[in-house]
Amino acid sequence: MTTVVPPPTTPAGPTEANAPSAKPDEEFYTWTGKARRWMLKTLPPKKLLPETQPSYVASWIYVFGMGAIASLAVIIVSGVVLSLNGPSWWHLSSLGHFVNSMHLWSVEFFFLFMVVHLWGKFWMAAWRGGRLLTWITGVVSFAVSIGAAFTGYLLQTNFESEWISFEAKDALNAAGIGAWFNVANVGQMFMWHITLLPLAVAAIVALHVLLVRVHGVVSPLDAAETDTQLRDAAFPELTDKADR
């Protein structure tokens, strides 16, 4: 008589529908997997698109950074319109005058907001808590913006821009870089102004915003004693007074 022994049953594992997509200790062997793991660790959705902010962000000093970004958006849009229509349009057309003025005043507001933002963060010691690179990118974006504004003044195609360009040409020739950066060459300045420098400013500002999301908005120097939201788990680096 033969006894039939049933095969051992194995516990049912998770199906593909409810199996986790990735484990915390999962090893990645491709650069795409490693990049995904790094991005999810560095910029989780709750940091990239936070739903709430600490109450001290309601202070006016935190408004000027966003004001600078809004001004930069107006600068880019109005600049694209001006570059597509050319100097004759913004000199002779009433609409061109309006767009040109909008471009000019958005630049003025951009630098106003940027200066107040930088000084405010300087007196708040905004490089605290591992935010040194955030501070550096802000300063570098301001410096590159000065170059973009300078090339913009050279493209006004009037006597003022001509005078500025030839005075600057003498200074750059004395510095030994006039042959490479020829401010009297309208075509070269046009390319610098509408392509190279705006791309540099936009890239640095985007990196600056991402770094703000990674490290969180810097707190005022006395916020540890006045703001209970510093104990929020989303901002662990701000919870302990000893870390300051």
Buried (B, 14 or more C-beta within 10 A) or exposed (E): EEEEEEEEEEEEEEEEEEEEEEEEEEEEEEEEEEEEBEEEEEBEEEBEEEEEBBEBBEEEBBBBBEBBBBBBEBBBBBBEBBBEBEBEBBEEEEEBEEBBEBBBBBBEBBBBBBEBBBEBBEEBBBBBBEBEBBBBBBBBBBEBBEBBBBBBBBBBBEEEBBEBBEEBBEEBEEEEEBEEBBBBBBEBBBEBBBEBBBEBBBEBBEBBBBBBBBBBBBBBEEBBEEBEBBEBEBBEBBBEEEEE
